[in-house]
Amino acid sequence: MAYDLDSPKVLPRLQSKIELQEANLRGLVTYARGARYILMIAVTLFVGAVFSWFTEHRTLAAWLMGYTALCWVTHYLFAPLLAHYAQSAERELAELQELYEQAVVRQKERPS
């Protein structure tokens, strides 16, 4: 998005956009952490399924394997998307911060 860096209203607008992007990035990081936790849950369920299989609780082992597959697929589908969105949010945040710094310099250089 293009901004008029000489406009007197651009600094509050950019500051607002930066704050929104930082909040978005924090949310994406939280979701990515949740995706890693889902993978840990899948490992735990798999261990439980193996233990259940060898203790002759085959039905429980089958259910646990089903939930393991569900957790693994959830992680497989969402973790790369979250990583991509977090990277693009970081790039956009860096661009916004750079624009803000340029606007501050231009505002100081502008004669009153």
C-alpha positions in Angstrom: 0.0 0.0 0.0 1.3 3.4 -0.9 1.5 6.2 1.7 2.1 9.9 1.4 5.0 10.2 3.7 4.7 14.0 3.7 1.1 14.0 5.0 0.7 15.1 8.6 -1.7 12.2 9.2 0.6 9.5 8.0 2.5 9.0 11.3 -0.6 8.0 13.4 -1.9 5.9 10.5 1.4 4.0 10.2 1.7 3.6 14.0 -1.8 2.1 14.0 -0.9 -0.3 11.2 2.3 -1.3 13.0 0.4 -2.1 16.1 -2.2 -4.1 14.2 0.6 -6.1 12.4 2.4 -6.8 15.7 -0.8 -8.1 17.2 -1.4 -10.2 14.1 2.1 -11.6 14.4 1.7 -12.4 18.1 -1.5 -14.4 17.2 0.2 -16.3 14.4 3.1 -17.2 16.7 0.6 -18.4 19.3 -1.2 -20.5 16.7 2.2 -22.0 15.5 3.0 -22.9 19.0 -0.4 -24.7 19.2 0.4 -26.6 16.1 3.6 -27.8 17.7 1.7 -28.9 20.8 -0.7 -30.8 18.5 2.3 -32.7 17.2 3.4 -33.5 20.7 0.0 -34.7 21.5 0.2 -37.0 18.4 3.4 -38.5 19.7 1.9 -39.0 23.1 -1.2 -40.7 21.6 1.1 -42.9 19.4 3.0 -44.0 22.5 -0.2 -44.8 24.2 -1.5 -46.7 21.2 1.7 -48.9 21.1 1.4 -49.5 24.9 -2.3 -50.4 24.5 -1.6 -52.7 21.6 1.0 -54.7 23.6 -1.3 -54.9 26.7 -4.0 -56.5 24.6 -6.3 -53.5 24.5 -6.6 -53.5 20.7 -9.8 -51.4 20.5 -8.2 -48.6 22.6 -5.1 -48.8 20.5 -7.1 -48.4 17.3 -8.9 -45.4 18.7 -5.6 -43.8 19.8 -4.1 -44.5 16.4 -7.0 -42.8 14.8 -6.6 -39.7 17.0 -2.9 -39.8 16.3 -3.5 -39.7 12.6 -6.0 -36.8 13.1 -3.4 -34.8 15.1 -0.7 -35.5 12.6 -2.8 -34.4 9.7 -3.9 -31.3 11.5 -0.2 -30.4 12.1 0.8 -31.3 8.6 -1.9 -29.0 7.1 -1.7 -26.0 9.3 1.9 -25.7 10.5 3.3 -24.7 7.0 0.4 -22.2 6.5 1.1 -20.6 9.8 4.8 -20.4 9.1 4.1 -18.8 5.7 1.7 -16.2 7.2 4.1 -15.4 10.0 6.9 -14.8 7.6 4.8 -12.5 5.4 3.6 -10.7 8.5 7.2 -10.2 9.6 8.1 -8.8 6.2 5.1 -6.5 6.2 5.9 -5.3 9.7 9.5 -4.5 8.7 8.3 -2.6 5.7 5.8 -0.6 7.8 8.5 0.2 10.4 10.8 1.4 7.6 8.1 3.6 6.2 7.4 5.0 9.6 11.1 5.9 10.0 11.2 7.5 6.6 8.0 9.5 7.5 9.5 10.7 10.7 12.6 11.9 8.9 10.5 13.7 6.3 8.3 15.3 8.9 11.4 16.7 10.7 12.9 17.9 7.4 9.7 19.6 6.3 9.6 23.4 7.0 6.9 24.5 9.5 
